[in-house]
Amino acid sequence: MMQAYLGWADHSGLRVLQPETDLTQRRFIQNLSDDHDRVAVWIVADSTVLQVLDFLLNSADYLDAWKYLQSHSAYFGRLI
C-alpha cells in the first residue's frame, strides 16, 4: 500500500521522515522557511521502501537514505 510522507534533507542526506498530515506539513514549512541549508520533501512509497528508509535513518546512513528515497519512491518532490 502506498503512503505519503514528509521529510527534510540537508547536505548530509535525508534526516527526517514522518507520515504526511496537515500538522506535519505546516510544521515543516514553518521550521524550514528560513533555513536555506535544508529542503522539505514529499514522497509516496510502499511499506517496504519506508521500512528500508526507517532502517537507514535509524542507522544514521543519511546519504544512503537520500539516494534510496530518490531511486525507490513512486513519487518524490520538494515541498513548497
N, C-alpha and C positions, 0 to 999 in steps of 0.2 A: 504494500500500500504506500502510495506517495504521500509525503508530508512536507509542509513548508516550514523553513527555519530561517532565523535571522542570526547573523554573526558579525564579527568585526575582525579585520585583519590589519596588520601593520608590516613593517619591513621584515619582521621575523616570520611572518606567515599568518595563518588563521589562529586566532587567540581564543575566541568565544563562539559558541553556537547554542542557540536556545530556540524552543518552539515559537513560531510566529503567533503573536497576539497583538491586539491594539496597544496594550500597555507596553509590551516589549518594543514595538515599533516606535512609539513616542519616546521611550527612554533612550533607545539607541540614537535616534535623531538628535535629541537634546544633548546627550553626552558627547556626541561626535561632531556636532556642528562647528565647534571652534577648534577642533584638533585636526590639523591638516596632515598629520602623520598616520592617521588611521582611515579606514574606509569601512562603511557598513555594507554588508552583502545580504542578499536574499537568495535562498536556494530551495529547490524542490528535489527531493531524493527519496529513494525507498529505504526501508528499515535496515537493510544490510549495509548500505552506504553510510547511514547515520551511525550504526554500531562501530564501523571502522573509524569514522571521524571522531567519535567519542573516545575510542581507544587511543588514537593518535594524540588527541588533545590531553587526555589524562597522562600520557607518557611524555608530554611536553615536546612532541615532534611537530611543532607548529608549521614549519615549512612543508613537511611531508603531508600534513593535513590540508594545507592550502592547495598543493598540487593534486592531491586525491580528490578534493572537492571539485576542482576545475575539470578533471577528466572523468569523474564518475557521476556527477549530479545530472539529473534530467534537465534542469534549468538552473542558472545562477546569474546574478547581475548585481550591480551596485544599487544600494538603497539610496534614493534621493530624498 
